[in-house]
Amino acid sequence: MKLFSHAKPTASREAKGLKACTIMRSFFSIIYYVIFALIITFTLLLLSTFFPSQNWYQVKVVLSGSMEPAIPVGSIVLIKSAPSYTVGDVITYGPDTRKSIPVTHRVVALKDGKFLTKGDANEGVDAGSVDPKSVIGKVVFHVPYFGYFLDFAKTETGFWLLVIIPCLAVAGFELYRALREFWKRRQLGNDELVS
């Protein structure tokens, strides 16, 4: 009576193994390209916070809770200038410098050609009115909590961890793949010369 068989793997076992290997390779390729796309997206968002354009979309980070629950603290808002703004629009206005940050609040009324604004979480209307010339744009959409990553990426440590190291990892992996392909082709060329 034999308890163990040392039979060679059948063709169906080999096919299953190849299929599993192909599935795993496809899965890791998808993960790789998703991570690559995220790195590119994150880098573009980061650059857009450093180099805002008046005629294009701008990205800003929400640093206070005055617009909660609609826009949580740490969200990023995508802003686009518009020809006009109406009551109910969420606008971003004010100077955007190192010492002063713009405000993102909802327009609640128009008075003498200026906007009265209010944060959704605030009790009353903001002191003073907003001149239409100081409006940067209207909030098109927001991504909750992603602003924490952008703010961290603006630090030296964050820039290294969230931009430089992932880019180097992708570049290293691509170099590895290119060298592996080069050596395979070189080996095939040597094998043809021998035979």
Secondary structure, DSSP 8 states (H G I E B T S, - for coil): --S-------HHHHHHHHHHHHHHHHHHHHHHHHHHHHHHHHHHHHHHHHS--TTS-EEEE--SSTTTTTS-TT-EEEEE--S---TT-EEEES--SSS---EEEEEEEEETTEEEEE-TTSSS--SS-B-GGGEEEEEEEEETTHHHHHHHHTSHHHHIIIIIHHHHHHHHHHHHHHHHHHHHHHHHHHHHHH-
